[in-house]
Amino acid sequence: MVNFIWAFMAIIGIVYAMFNGTMEEVNKALFESADEAVTLSIGLISILVFWLGIMKVAEKAGILRVLTKIFRPFVVKLFPDIPKDHPAMGYILSNFTANIFGLGNAATPMGIKAMEQMKELSGTDTASRSMITFLALNTSSLTIIPTTVIAIRMQYDSISPTEIVGTTIIATLISSISAIVIDRLFYYSSLRGK
C-alpha cells in the first residue's frame, strides 16, 4: 500500500512539473539526489560494517553473552508469557543488544524471528501481550550508541559526530521507560475491562 502511495505522489509531482514547466528542475533534483544518496549510502555502509565487525568481535569474546546474562532477568520479567529457555527469548535479547549498539539493520532479522517465535507460542493470529510489549520497546528506540546517526554526521563533516551519544542515552531511557509504562497501563486496563 505504501508503495502505491509513493508511486502516486511521484506521478502527481511529475505531471505537475510537466504542466508547470519546471521539468528541467525536477530532472536536475532527481540526479543530484540520486548522486547524494549513493554517496551517503557508501559512507553508511563503511560505518555499519565497522560496528557489525565490533559486534562480531564482542560475540566471539563473550561480551554479548555477558550482556545477555545481565539483561535476561529484566527481559524475563518484561515477557512473563514466554518460557525462560524458549528460542523467542534468545531472539529478543539479540534484538535488544543489536539495537542498543545502534545496529537497527542487524536487529531487524532477529526482531522478525522473535515475532515469529512469539506468534508460534501464542498459537493465534492476534498479537499477544509479549508481541505488543516487544513492538512497543522496539518502537521506543533502544539505542545507546547511535551508529547510523554518527555515520551520517561524519559523512557531512560534523566537528564532533559523537556528541549526540549523551542525549541519545537520555532519550532512550525516557522513551523506553515510557513505552513500558504505557504498555503496562493498557494491559492492566484491558484486564479490568473484561
Secondary structure, 3 states (H helix, E strand, C coil): CHHHHHHHHHHHHHHHHHHHCCHHHHHHHHHHHHHHHHHHHHHHHHHHHHHHHHHHHHHHHCHHHHHHHHHHHHHHHHCCCCCCCCHHHHHHHHHHHHHHCCCHHHHHHHHHHHHHHHHHHHCCCCCCHHHHHHHHHHHCCCCCCCHHHHHHHHHCCCCCCCCCHHHHHHHHHHHHHHHHHHHHHHHHHHHHHC
